[in-house]
Every structure is written in structure tokens, then in C-alpha cells.
Amino acid sequence: MVRAIRILGIVGMLSVFTLVMGGATPANAQDLAPGDIVRLVERDIHIPAHPGPGDPSVHLRFISGSNAAILAVDDQTGWIEVRGTPLEGDLDTGWIVGKYIDQKLSEGGVTGDELDWCPPKGSADPHPSGRLRIATWNAGNLHAEDGQPVFTGDDPSVERFAEDYERMRCYVRLFDPDILAVQEVDGQEALERIVDTDVYEVHVSNRPQGTLNGRQNTGFAYKRGLDVTPRADFEDLDTAGNNRLRYGARIDVDHNGETLKLMSVHLKTGCWEEGISSSACTKFQAQIPVLEEWVDEAALDSEPFIVLGDFNRRFNVPGDPVWADLDDEEPANADLTTITHNMPISCRDNKFTEFIDHIVFDRRAVEWVDPSSFRHITFRQQDEDAWDKISDHCPVTVEMWIP
């Protein structure tokens, strides 16, 4: 609960900013859209939340005066589904009536002439054909608040504002993943700003925050119609044991009678290929046997698995010893395939000629992959001035067909 309060408390600073700038407005159901961030009213007995629109039972209460994210608005009743901080436990969801919303703090709807290309919102249900579109995207130090960089100093991270978050959401709509692994998000609210929250559920690593590293986390967004079970983080990737290296976020997906294990990873940066000698390489190299042990154990289980994310390693360079360690076929299902192998780079100005973001399948899962569906999602030339505010990484996506 402390972590949840901290996350939403940080967003609370946005109210001061928007009031000063004239951006905060009284809210009603007609003005709200999924993705909006709102502040709840101050109330002695806190805010009653209900299991569904119009349901008289109260299953939890949100802390009065706290901030919440809009998930859905019921047009018939005007009731509003929000995710916020309850009196007990971690972030939770419930339906409230409009009178309990004090102000809208930031927009979640896609607007603006520069975004007139934005695709329509996708479906919350997986494709009826059985297709499962898998993607990974390093979102580039994604903060939850307008105008707030993840880190400052001589070379600060990017500051994003409402239209920047909306533009990122448009790109997610463009490639329409069923499951999106993410990296460098500072929490659940940050991720919810770039996906349609009535289409996607989100799950972010619970690594303790408070440092720069604690705000660069792994996670997933997945369509609400999928059967997904979040799993405990793979904390062993933090080989130093001090929360300074990123955990692996994990989910299980049941689809068409099969269970897939997925893990989103973000390994230590700075050791992209053989021949580099640095403290970063020492930390990176310490993570590899830990990851290999997880791969080997998963290969012995009955469920196929996928590891995807920012590996910070050019696996496709011939003879890369790190890839050789991971892809050793011992046990047999540890015969791995990275879908980026022999695929063209198509990201921004193509400054980098090798992938470090990969989707890695085990021997069983790769049988369902359609290699021809691979895409490296670049950004529009018209958005060149905003490229850095989108991300310095481009999404990698591929489709699976599970019969």
C-alpha cells in the first residue's frame, strides 16, 4: 500500500501544476475518457466503490483526495470505473459516481490536429482467428506525470506532456498488440498513460522505487479479453541484491488450450557486444548465468516460454558468446530462437544497425510463430521532431497462431 500511495502521491503534484497553468477543470462523466487522471473529492468517510455500474454494494473505499485513473465510463448510467488507492491493500478498481471526482488532472483522450492520423481504438478481445500478436517496447524513461523527467542532471531524461503520451498511445493502437512487454516505465500509472485502459490491463514489476533504477521497470500490457495470470517477479536478475538492477516481470497466458510463460526483461546496459570491458559488462555478465538458469528450468517445465525485452545485447552478431550460452539446447527445449535474426532494422534514422530488443522463443513456442509477420515499428517522418519524446527504441512485434 505504501508503494501505491507513493505512486499516486507523485501524480498528485500534477494538480498543483495544472491549477497554476489553468489546466485543471471540474469533471463530469461526459468530459471523462479512459486514460484520464482525476483527483477524488475530500471526504471524511472516503470514496465508496462498487463492483459494477449501479450496483449498490460497496466492496472497497478509495482514499479521499487521492488520484485515480479512469478505466471506463458507462454511457447509460454515467458511472465511472477507476483504478486508485484503497484504504487497504494495493491499487484496486471499482465503479464510482461522478460527484466523487473533484478535478480532471490530465487528458487521456487522443486529440489534436497533429494526431489526426491516429488509428481507432482496438478491441479488448484477442483476434477471433486465434492470432496472438506479441510485442516488446522500451518506452524510454516513461514517467507518469506531465513535464516530469525520470532523472535530471547534466543529461536529463525527456519531459513529456499530454500530447506526447497521446502520440505514444496512437502508436500502440497502430501495431495493436495483444500482449506488449514494456521496459523503462516508472509504474503502473505511467504505462496506463500510453495504452487504452478499457482495452488493456497492465502489470508492472513491483521492484522498490526511490532511485533512478527503481523507476525503470519492466511490465506488460495485455488485452482484457485474454486469460492472463500475473506471476511473481524474477528478482534474481538483480544480481547485486540492492534493487539497482531490473527484475523480470512475468505473466502466464492461457490461449486456445495452451499456456505460455512470458517474461519481460531489461538487462544491464553498456555491454552490447564482445570486446567491451567495463563495470557495466561485469554486471551484465553476472546476469547471464542467472537468466540461463531460469531458461533451463523453464525448458524442463511443460509450458512453452517466451523471454522478450531489452537485452542490451547484439545477439545476432555471428559468434556472440552470450547468445551461445543461452541457446545451448540443454535441455532440449532450451533450443532458442530470436525473431530478430536476419530481420531488417527499421527504427527512426536507423542509427543502430543491430537489434538489442529481442523476442526469444523456446523450441516449442517457436512452432506457432509466423516469421513473415515480423515488424520493426518505426515512427512517422512527420513526427521526427517528437521522436525523442516517443522513445529511443522502436517496438518489435510478431504474430503467433496457436491452433
HUBELBEL-V523365 format. One record per backbone hydrogen bond with DSSP energy under -1.0 kcal/mol. CO is the residue of the C=O (numbers start at 0). NH is the residue of the N-H. E is the energy in kcal/mol with one decimal. If there is no record, write none. Layout:
<<CO	NH	E> <CO	NH	E>>
//
This chain:
<<0	4	-2.7> <1	5	-2.3> <2	6	-2.5> <3	7	-2.4> <4	8	-2.6> <5	9	-2.3> <6	10	-1.6> <7	11	-1.3> <9	12	-1.3> <10	13	-1.9> <11	14	-1.5> <12	16	-1.4> <13	17	-2.9> <14	18	-2.2> <15	19	-2.2> <16	20	-2.2> <17	22	-3.2> <24	103	-2.4> <27	30	-1.5> <32	35	-2.2> <35	69	-2.9> <36	104	-3.0> <36	105	-1.5> <37	67	-2.6> <38	101	-2.6> <38	102	-1.4> <40	64	-1.4> <42	45	-1.6> <46	61	-2.4> <48	58	-1.4> <48	59	-1.1> <49	94	-2.7> <51	54	-1.9> <59	48	-2.6> <60	86	-2.1> <61	46	-2.6> <62	65	-1.7> <65	39	-3.0> <67	37	-2.9> <68	82	-2.3> <69	34	-2.8> <71	80	-2.7> <73	77	-2.9> <78	73	-2.8> <79	95	-2.9> <80	70	-3.3> <80	71	-1.4> <81	93	-1.9> <82	68	-2.5> <83	91	-2.3> <84	62	-2.7> <91	83	-2.4> <93	81	-2.8> <94	49	-2.2> <95	79	-3.0> <96	99	-1.9> <97	100	-2.0> <99	40	-2.2> <102	38	-2.9> <103	24	-1.1> <105	36	-1.6> <111	114	-1.5> <112	115	-1.7> <114	117	-1.9> <123	224	-3.2> <126	129	-1.9> <129	401	-1.1> <131	399	-2.5> <132	177	-1.9> <132	178	-2.0> <133	397	-2.5> <134	180	-3.0> <135	395	-2.3> <136	182	-1.4> <141	185	-2.1> <144	147	-1.4> <150	156	-2.2> <159	146	-3.5> <160	163	-1.2> <160	164	-1.9> <161	165	-2.3> <162	166	-2.3> <163	167	-2.0> <164	168	-2.2> <165	169	-2.1> <166	170	-1.8> <167	171	-2.0> <168	172	-2.4> <169	173	-2.1> <170	174	-2.0> <171	175	-1.8> <177	222	-2.2> <178	134	-2.0> <179	220	-2.4> <180	136	-2.3> <181	218	-1.9> <182	138	-2.2> <183	141	-3.0> <184	216	-1.9> <186	190	-1.8> <187	191	-2.2> <190	193	-1.6> <195	198	-1.7> <195	199	-2.7> <198	223	-2.4> <200	221	-2.7> <202	219	-3.1> <211	214	-1.8> <212	215	-1.7> <216	184	-1.9> <217	204	-2.9> <218	181	-2.5> <219	202	-2.8> <220	179	-3.2> <221	200	-3.1> <222	225	-1.9> <225	227	-1.0> <226	253	-2.8> <228	251	-2.3> <232	234	-1.3> <233	247	-1.8> <234	237	-2.2> <236	238	-1.9> <237	240	-1.6> <247	233	-3.2> <248	263	-2.8> <249	230	-2.5> <250	261	-2.7> <251	228	-2.7> <252	259	-2.9> <254	257	-1.9> <257	254	-3.1> <259	252	-2.6> <260	305	-2.6> <261	250	-2.1> <262	307	-2.6> <263	248	-1.8> <264	309	-1.6> <271	313	-2.8> <272	275	-1.1> <277	281	-1.7> <278	282	-1.9> <279	283	-2.8> <280	284	-3.3> <281	285	-1.3> <282	286	-1.0> <283	287	-1.1> <286	290	-2.6> <287	291	-3.0> <288	292	-2.0> <289	293	-1.8> <290	294	-2.6> <291	295	-2.7> <292	296	-2.4> <293	297	-2.8> <294	298	-2.2> <303	260	-2.4> <304	361	-1.8> <305	262	-2.0> <306	359	-3.0> <307	264	-2.0> <308	357	-2.3> <309	266	-1.8> <312	314	-1.7> <313	316	-1.7> <316	319	-1.7> <319	323	-1.8> <320	324	-2.0> <321	325	-2.0> <322	326	-3.1> <325	327	-1.2> <330	333	-2.3> <331	334	-1.0> <332	362	-1.4> <333	328	-1.5> <333	335	-1.0> <336	360	-3.0> <337	340	-2.0> <339	342	-2.2> <346	349	-3.0> <355	310	-1.8> <357	308	-2.3> <358	338	-2.4> <359	306	-2.4> <360	336	-2.1> <361	365	-2.2> <364	367	-1.8> <365	368	-1.4> <367	400	-2.9> <369	372	-2.0> <370	373	-1.7> <374	396	-2.5> <379	382	-1.4> <380	383	-1.8> <382	385	-2.2> <383	386	-1.2> <385	389	-1.1> <386	390	-2.2> <394	376	-2.4> <395	135	-2.2> <396	374	-2.5> <397	133	-2.9> <398	369	-2.6> <399	131	-2.7>>
//
